[in-house]
Amino acid sequence: MRGIDLVKRLETFAPSELAESWDHSGLQVGDLKRPIRKVMTTLDVRPAVVKEAISQDVDFILAHHPVIFKPIYDLDLANPQNRMYADLLRHNITVYAAHTNLDNASDGMNDWLSQVLGISDAKPLISGKLPNTGLGRIGNLAAPALLKDYAKRLRQAFKVEHVRVISKDPDQFVRKIAVIGGSGSEFYNEAKKQGADVLVTADVSYHTAHDIQEAGIAVIDPGHHMEFWMKTAMQQFVKDWAADAQWELDVVQSSINTDPFLFI
């Protein structure tokens, strides 16, 4: 099989038309016409991930976050990022990113996060371009929980030492939960409008947090790395597609933790 065969199947599941206008989903590096035998799923494409892929003879990296998001102005190999691009090309590794199209897809990123968060009957927070698609999800917990206890559950689920909580009352009971994987704090008013007690999202800025605090909705911020669940879910999807299509394809997930933050 070739890379294009995998991309066609992926874009049936997460159509490129679902991507946001500002996004750079799709082919990042390489040649989709090249044969592929081993796929690696990863949240981010970082130098350590590329080294791991090379050591495992991976020839196709399926990432969530685009590796090229800003224009490249030179290819000076003194720059570690540029050396990473050179390594990918030297070893004939194709890189493809399914980003906001995967966020918006039905049974995609935000549905996976809903499962992790214990949300049932989740529906899109913001309706998308196709039926049952859209940004974020909203639904209910099986039973109400104290905000502070729910935050502790999320800390375990996302394997982080701390989560940031925005609320005037951490002892409040919460049941209706909204989630937007990645940076979604700008949608807190929409989550509140739809009755969410809590919005789970990342990268909340200081001044936005003040606005949220006064708005009467709680926010739990576990960090952008919350989307690492993509590695496991996408690995299983590709394995299932390979079995259905009888592709001779090995599918692994990166073992590298690409979260850049430490809590000291």
FIKE-460115 format. One record per residue: residue number from 0; x, y, z of N, C-alpha, C, O in turn. Coordinates in steps of 0.05 Angstrom, whole numbers. Example, Ala and Ser with C-alpha at 12.3 -4.5 7.8 and 13.67 -1.06 7.14 Angstrom:
R    n    n.c1    n.c2    n.c3   ca.c1   ca.c2   ca.c3    c.c1    c.c2    c.c3    o.c1    o.c2    o.c3
R    0     264    -114     156     246     -90     156     264     -66     156     285     -66     169
R    1     257     -45     142     273     -21     143     258       1     157     268      23     161
//
This chain:
R    n    n.c1    n.c2    n.c3   ca.c1   ca.c2   ca.c3    c.c1    c.c2    c.c3    o.c1    o.c2    o.c3
R    0      17     -24       0       0       0       0      18      25       0      41      24       6
R    1       6      48      -7      20      73      -7       7      92      14     -14      87      24
R    2      22     113      20      12     132      39     -15     144      31     -32     149      48
R    3     -19     148       5     -44     159      -4     -68     141       2     -90     151       6
R    4     -64     115       3     -85      97      10     -95     101      39    -119     101      44
R    5     -76     104      57     -83     110      85     -96     137      87    -116     140     102
R    6     -87     157      73     -98     184      75    -127     184      64    -144     197      76
R    7    -132     170      43    -159     169      32    -178     157      53    -201     167      56
R    8    -170     136      66    -187     124      87    -190     142     110    -212     144     121
R    9    -169     155     118    -170     174     141    -189     197     135    -205     205     152
R   10    -187     208     110    -204     231     104    -233     223      98    -250     241      96
R   11    -239     197      96    -267     189      96    -278     191     125    -301     198     129
R   12    -261     185     144    -268     187     172    -268     216     182    -286     224     197
R   13    -247     230     175    -244     258     184    -239     276     159    -216     283     154
R   14    -260     282     144    -257     297     119    -241     323     123    -244     337     142
R   15    -224     329     103    -208     353     104    -225     378     105    -216     399     115
R   16    -249     377      95    -267     400      95    -276     408     124    -286     430     128
R   17    -272     390     143    -279     396     171    -257     413     184    -262     424     206
R   18    -234     416     172    -212     431     184    -219     461     185    -232     471     167
R   19    -210     474     206    -215     503     208    -198     518     187    -177     508     178
R   20    -207     542     179    -194     557     158    -165     564     164    -149     567     145
R   21    -159     567     190    -132     576     197    -113     552     200     -89     556     205
R   22    -123     528     197    -107     504     204     -89     496     181     -91     506     158
R   23     -70     478     187     -53     467     166     -52     437     170     -31     424     173
R   24     -76     425     168     -78     396     168     -68     385     141     -67     400     122
R   25     -63     359     140     -55     347     114     -26     340     113     -13     338     134
R   26     -16     335      89      12     327      85      30     349      95      27     373      88
R   27      50     341     110      69     360     122      97     356     109     110     376     101
R   28     105     332     106     132     325      95     130     299      80     115     281      89
R   29     144     297      58     146     271      45     129     268      20     121     287       7
R   30     125     243      12     112     235     -13      91     214      -8      97     192       1
R   31      66     221     -12      44     202      -7      43     179     -26      28     160     -22
R   32      58     181     -48      59     159     -67      78     137     -59      78     115     -71
R   33      95     142     -39     114     121     -31     100      98     -16      81     103      -2
R   34     109      74     -20      98      51      -5     104      55      25     124      66      32
R   35      85      45      41      89      46      70      85      19      82      68       3      73
R   36     100      14     103      98     -12     117      93     -10     147      83     -28     160
R   37     101      14     158      99      18     186      91      47     192     103      66     183
R   38      69      49     208      58      75     215      62      80     245      59      62     261
R   39      69     104     252      70     112     280      50     135     285      50     155     271
R   40      34     132     306      16     154     314      29     170     336      43     159     354
R   41      25     196     335      37     214     355      21     239     357       8     248     338
R   42      22     252     381       8     277     384      25     299     370      14     315     355
R   43      50     300     376      68     320     365      91     307     349      98     284     355
R   44     102     321     330     126     312     316     149     329     326     153     351     317
R   45     165     317     344     188     331     355     213     315     349     211     292     342
R   46     237     327     351     261     312     345     264     285     358     273     266     345
R   47     255     283     383     257     257     397     238     237     384     244     213     383
R   48     215     246     375     195     228     362     207     218     336     204     195     329
R   49     220     236     321     231     228     295     254     208     299     256     189     284
R   50     270     212     319     292     193     325     280     165     332     290     145     323
R   51     258     166     347     244     141     354     233     127     329     236     103     326
R   52     222     143     311     211     132     286     233     120     269     230      98     258
R   53     256     134     267     278     123     252     288      97     264     294      78     249
R   54     290      96     290     300      72     303     282      48     299     291      25     301
R   55     256      53     294     237      32     291     229      27     262     210      12     256
R   56     244      39     243     239      36     215     211      44     206     198      31     189
R   57     201      65     219     175      76     212     177      92     186     197     106     182
R   58     158      89     168     159     105     143     136     124     140     134     138     120
R   59     117     124     159      94     143     158      87     151     187      81     134     203
R   60      88     177     192      80     187     218      53     201     215      50     219     199
R   61      34     191     231       7     203     232       5     219     258       3     208     279
R   62       5     245     255       5     263     278     -21     278     281     -37     279     262
R   63     -25     289     305     -48     306     309     -40     335     303     -53     349     287
R   64     -19     345     315     -11     372     312       7     375     287      26     360     283
R   65       1     395     270      18     399     246      47     404     254      52     419     274
R   66      65     393     239      94     397     245     103     424     233     122     436     244
R   67      90     432     211      97     458     199      72     475     201      52     472     187
R   68      73     494     220      50     512     225      55     540     217      37     555     209
R   69      81     548     219      89     575     211     108     572     187     121     552     183
R   70     109     593     170     127     592     146     156     586     154     165     596     174
R   71     169     571     138     198     565     141     213     585     124     209     586     100
R   72     231     600     136     246     621     121     273     613     112     285     626      95
R   73     284     591     123     310     581     115     311     552     123     294     542     138
R   74     332     538     113     336     510     120     364     507     133     379     488     127
R   75     371     526     149     396     525     164     396     502     183     380     501     202
R   76     414     483     179     413     458     195     425     462     223     426     443     239
R   77     434     486     229     441     492     257     416     494     275     418     492     299
R   78     393     498     262     368     499     276     358     471     280     354     456     261
R   79     353     463     306     344     435     311     319     427     296     316     404     288
R   80     300     446     293     276     440     278     282     434     249     270     415     238
R   81     300     448     237     307     443     209     322     416     207     318     402     187
R   82     339     410     226     352     384     226     332     361     227     336     340     215
R   83     310     366     242     289     346     243     276     342     215     272     319     207
R   84     271     363     201     260     361     174     279     345     156     271     329     140
R   85     305     352     159     325     338     143     326     308     149     328     292     131
R   86     323     301     174     323     273     182     299     258     170     301     236     161
R   87     276     272     170     252     260     159     256     254     129     249     233     119
R   88     267     274     115     271     271      86     292     250      80     290     234      62
R   89     313     251      96     336     232      91     327     203      95     337     185      81
R   90     308     198     113     299     171     119     272     165     105     259     145     112
R   91     264     182      87     239     177      71     215     173      89     199     155      83
R   92     212     189     109     189     187     127     169     208     119     175     232     120
R   93     145     199     113     123     217     107     109     225     132     104     208     150
R   94     102     251     135      87     261     158      61     273     149      60     290     132
R   95      40     264     162      13     274     156       0     282     182       2     267     202
R   96     -14     305     183     -27     315     207     -57     316     203     -67     328     185
R   97     -71     303     221    -100     305     222    -106     322     247    -106     311     269
R   98    -111     347     243    -114     366     265    -143     373     270    -158     357     282
R   99    -151     397     262    -179     405     269    -200     389     254    -223     389     262
R  100    -192     376     232    -212     358     219    -217     334     238    -240     324     239
R  101    -197     325     252    -200     303     272    -215     314     297    -230     299     309
R  102    -210     339     304    -224     350     327    -254     352     322    -270     346     339
R  103    -261     358     297    -289     363     290    -304     337     281    -328     337     280
R  104    -289     316     275    -301     292     264    -319     278     284    -314     279     309
R  105    -339     265     274    -356     247     291    -339     223     299    -327     210     282
R  106    -339     217     325    -323     195     336    -293     202     335    -276     184     334
R  107    -287     228     334    -259     237     333    -249     246     360    -257     236     381
R  108    -230     265     359    -215     273     383    -233     280     407    -229     270     429
R  109    -253     297     402    -269     306     425    -288     285     435    -297     286     458
R  110    -295     266     418    -311     243     428    -293     225     445    -302     214     465
R  111    -268     221     437    -249     205     453    -245     218     480    -245     205     501
R  112    -242     245     481    -239     259     506    -264     257     523    -262     255     548
R  113    -287     257     511    -312     255     525    -313     228     540    -322     227     563
R  114    -304     207     527    -303     181     540    -284     181     565    -291     171     586
R  115    -261     194     561    -242     196     583    -254     212     607    -249     205     630
R  116    -270     232     600    -281     250     620    -307     238     633    -318     250     651
R  117    -316     216     623    -340     204     634    -366     217     625    -386     216     639
R  118    -365     230     602    -388     244     592    -405     225     575    -395     212     557
R  119    -431     224     581    -449     207     566    -467     224     548    -471     248     553
R  120    -477     211     526    -494     225     507    -482     251     497    -496     272     495
R  121    -456     251     491    -443     275     483    -452     284     455    -456     267     437
R  122    -455     310     452    -462     321     426    -444     345     420    -432     356     439
R  123    -441     353     395    -423     375     389    -431     401     404    -455     407     406
R  124    -412     414     415    -417     440     428    -424     461     407    -442     478     411
R  125    -409     461     385    -414     479     363    -417     463     338    -399     448     330
R  126    -440     464     326    -446     447     302    -427     452     280    -418     475     274
R  127    -420     430     266    -401     431     244    -414     432     217    -438     436     214
R  128    -397     426     197    -406     428     169    -421     403     160    -436     405     140
R  129    -418     381     174    -431     356     167    -447     347     191    -441     355     213
R  130    -467     329     187    -483     319     209    -466     306     231    -447     291     224
R  131    -472     311     256    -459     299     279    -429     307     282    -414     294     296
R  132    -421     328     268    -394     338     270    -394     366     283    -415     379     285
R  133    -371     375     292    -369     402     303    -348     404     325    -337     384     333
R  134    -344     428     334    -323     433     354    -333     427     382    -355     435     389
R  135    -316     412     397    -322     407     425    -346     387     428    -359     380     409
R  136    -350     379     453    -373     362     460    -385     371     486    -371     384     502
R  137    -410     365     491    -423     371     516    -442     348     523    -456     338     506
R  138    -443     341     549    -460     320     558    -459     318     588    -449     336     601
R  139    -469     297     599    -472     294     628    -455     272     640    -449     252     627
R  140    -447     276     665    -435     255     681    -457     236     690    -480     244     690
R  141    -449     212     697    -469     193     706    -482     202     732    -506     197     738
R  142    -467     217     749    -477     227     774    -462     253     780    -439     256     772
R  143    -474     272     794    -461     297     801    -436     291     818    -434     271     833
R  144    -416     309     816    -392     307     831    -383     334     840    -389     354     828
R  145    -369     335     863    -357     360     871    -335     368     850    -320     352     841
R  146    -335     394     844    -315     404     824    -287     396     832    -272     387     815
R  147    -280     399     857    -252     393     865    -246     363     862    -224     355     856
R  148    -267     346     867    -262     317     864    -260     309     834    -244     293     826
R  149    -277     322     818    -276     317     789    -249     326     777    -238     312     760
R  150    -239     348     787    -213     358     778    -191     338     785    -172     333     769
R  151    -193     325     808    -173     305     816    -175     280     798    -155     268     791
R  152    -199     273     790    -203     251     771    -190     257     744    -177     240     732
R  153    -192     282     736    -180     290     710    -149     290     712    -136     284     693
R  154    -140     297     735    -111     297     739    -100     269     734     -78     265     722
R  155    -114     249     744    -106     221     740    -110     213     711     -93     199     699
R  156    -133     220     699    -139     212     672    -119     223     652    -112     209     633
R  157    -110     247     656     -91     260     638     -62     257     646     -44     269     634
R  158     -57     243     668     -31     236     677     -13     261     681      10     262     672
R  159     -25     280     695     -10     305     702     -10     308     732     -27     298     746
R  160      10     323     742      12     327     771      -8     348     781     -16     347     804
R  161     -16     366     763     -34     388     771     -53     395     748     -45     392     725
R  162     -76     404     754     -94     417     734    -100     444     745    -101     449     769
R  163    -105     463     727    -113     490     736    -144     491     737    -157     483     717
R  164    -155     501     758    -184     503     762    -191     532     765    -180     547     781
R  165    -211     540     750    -222     568     752    -250     566     763    -268     556     749
R  166    -255     575     787    -281     574     799    -280     589     826    -260     589     839
R  167    -302     602     832    -304     615     858    -311     595     880    -309     601     904
R  168    -321     571     872    -330     552     892    -321     524     883    -336     510     869
R  169    -298     514     892    -289     487     885    -306     465     897    -304     442     889
R  170    -324     473     916    -342     453     929    -369     451     915    -387     438     924
R  171    -372     465     892    -397     464     878    -400     436     865    -381     423     858
R  172    -425     428     862    -431     403     848    -433     409     818    -444     429     810
R  173    -422     391     802    -422     394     773    -432     368     761    -428     346     771
R  174    -446     371     738    -456     347     724    -454     351     694    -445     332     680
R  175    -461     374     684    -460     378     655    -433     389     647    -424     410     656
R  176    -419     374     630    -391     379     624    -388     384     594    -398     370     577
R  177    -373     406     587    -365     411     560    -335     407     558    -320     411     577
R  178    -326     398     534    -297     394     530    -290     403     502    -304     399     483
R  179    -267     417     501    -255     424     475    -225     417     477    -211     429     493
R  180    -216     397     463    -188     390     463    -171     412     453    -178     426     434
R  181    -148     416     466    -130     438     458    -139     465     469    -149     466     492
R  182    -135     486     454    -140     513     464    -169     521     457    -175     529     434
R  183    -187     520     477    -215     527     471    -228     546     491    -252     547     492
R  184    -212     561     506    -223     578     527    -241     600     516    -258     610     530
R  185    -237     607     490    -254     629     479    -283     621     477    -300     638     472
R  186    -289     595     480    -317     586     477    -331     582     504    -351     568     505
R  187    -320     594     525    -332     589     551    -361     600     553    -378     588     566
R  188    -366     622     539    -393     633     539    -413     615     525    -436     612     534
R  189    -404     602     504    -422     583     490    -427     559     507    -450     549     508
R  190    -407     549     521    -410     527     540    -430     534     562    -447     518     569
R  191    -428     558     573    -446     568     593    -474     570     582    -494     562     595
R  192    -477     581     558    -503     584     546    -518     558     543    -542     556     545
R  193    -502     536     538    -515     510     535    -517     495     561    -524     471     562
R  194    -512     508     583    -517     497     610    -494     481     622    -499     468     642
R  195    -470     483     611    -448     468     622    -440     480     650    -439     504     653
R  196    -435     462     669    -424     471     694    -394     475     693    -383     491     707
R  197    -382     459     675    -352     460     672    -345     458     643    -357     443     627
R  198    -325     473     635    -312     470     609    -284     459     614    -269     471     629
R  199    -277     437     601    -250     426     603    -236     432     577    -243     423     556
R  200    -215     449     580    -199     457     557    -172     466     567    -167     466     591
R  201    -155     475     548    -127     481     556    -119     510     548    -134     524     533
R  202     -96     517     557     -83     542     549     -99     567     557     -99     587     541
R  203    -112     567     580    -127     590     588    -108     612     597     -91     608     613
R  204    -112     636     586     -95     659     593    -104     672     619    -127     668     627
R  205     -87     688     631     -92     700     657    -118     718     656    -135     715     673
R  206    -120     736     636    -142     754     635    -168     740     627    -190     748     636
R  207    -166     720     610    -190     705     603    -200     690     628    -224     687     632
R  208    -181     680     644    -189     666     669    -205     685     687    -224     676     700
R  209    -197     710     689    -213     729     705    -241     732     695    -260     733     710
R  210    -244     733     668    -271     735     656    -287     710     662    -311     712     668
R  211    -274     687     660    -288     662     665    -297     661     694    -320     652     700
R  212    -280     670     712    -286     669     741    -312     685     747    -327     677     765
R  213    -316     706     733    -340     723     737    -365     714     722    -387     723     726
R  214    -360     695     703    -382     688     685    -400     667     696    -422     662     685
R  215    -392     654     718    -410     633     730    -407     606     717    -425     590     719
R  216    -385     600     704    -379     573     695    -351     566     704    -333     583     704
R  217    -347     541     711    -320     532     719    -304     522     695    -316     513     676
R  218    -278     524     697    -261     513     676    -239     497     689    -227     505     709
R  219    -234     474     678    -211     457     686    -192     456     663    -199     448     641
R  220    -167     464     667    -146     465     647    -125     444     653    -108     449     671
R  221    -125     421     640    -105     400     645     -80     403     628     -61     387     630
R  222     -79     424     611     -56     428     593     -62     417     565     -79     398     562
R  223     -49     428     545     -55     421     517     -48     391     511     -59     379     493
R  224     -30     380     527     -22     352     523     -45     333     529     -42     309     525
R  225     -67     343     539     -91     326     544     -98     310     519    -111     289     522
R  226     -91     319     496     -98     306     471     -81     281     465     -84     269     444
R  227     -63     274     484     -46     251     478     -62     225     475     -51     206     464
R  228     -87     225     483    -104     202     479    -107     195     449    -115     173     442
R  229    -101     214     432    -103     210     404     -85     187     395     -92     172     377
R  230     -61     184     408     -42     163     399     -54     135     400     -52     120     382
R  231     -68     129     422     -79     103     426    -104      99     408    -107      78     395
R  232    -122     119     408    -146     116     392    -140     114     363    -152      97     349
R  233    -122     131     353    -117     131     324    -101     106     316    -105      96     294
R  234     -85      96     334     -71      70     328     -91      48     323     -88      32     304
R  235    -112      47     340    -132      26     337    -148      29     311    -154      10     298
R  236    -155      54     305    -169      59     280    -153      49     256    -164      35     239
R  237    -128      56     255    -111      48     232    -108      18     231    -108       6     209
R  238    -105       5     254    -104     -24     255    -129     -36     243    -128     -55     228
R  239    -152     -25     251    -178     -36     241    -180     -32     211    -189     -50     196
R  240    -172      -8     201    -173      -3     172    -155     -22     157    -162     -32     136
R  241    -131     -27     168    -112     -45     156    -123     -73     154    -120     -87     133
R  242    -137     -82     175    -149    -109     175    -171    -111     154    -173    -130     140
R  243    -188     -90     153    -210     -90     134    -200     -90     105    -211    -104      87
R  244    -179     -74      99    -169     -72      72    -147     -92      65    -137     -92      43
R  245    -140    -108      85    -119    -128      82     -92    -115      74     -77    -125      57
R  246     -87     -92      87     -61     -79      83     -40     -94     101     -46    -101     123
R  247     -17     -97      90       6    -108     106      19     -84     119      38     -72     109
R  248       9     -78     143      17     -53     156      20     -57     186       2     -68     199
R  249      43     -49     196      47     -49     225      41     -21     236      49      -1     224
R  250      27     -20     258      18       6     269      27       8     298      19      -9     315
R  251      43      27     305      53      31     332      47      60     341      40      77     324
R  252      50      65     366      47      92     376      72     101     389      87      85     400
R  253      78     127     387     102     138     399     101     135     429      80     138     442
R  254     123     129     441     125     127     470     135     152     483     139     154     507
R  255     141     173     466     153     198     476     131     216     488     110     221     475
R  256     137     225     512     119     246     524     128     273     514     150     283     521
R  257     111     285     497     119     311     485     109     335     500     111     358     490
R  258      98     331     524      90     354     541     115     370     549     132     359     562
R  259     117     395     541     141     411     547     143     421     576     163     433     584
R  260     121     418     591     120     431     617     126     411     640     118     388     640
R  261     141     421     659     147     407     684     136     423     707     135     448     706
R  262     126     410     728     117     423     752     137     418     774     141     395     782
R  263     149     439     784     170     436     804     162     450     830     178     450     850
//
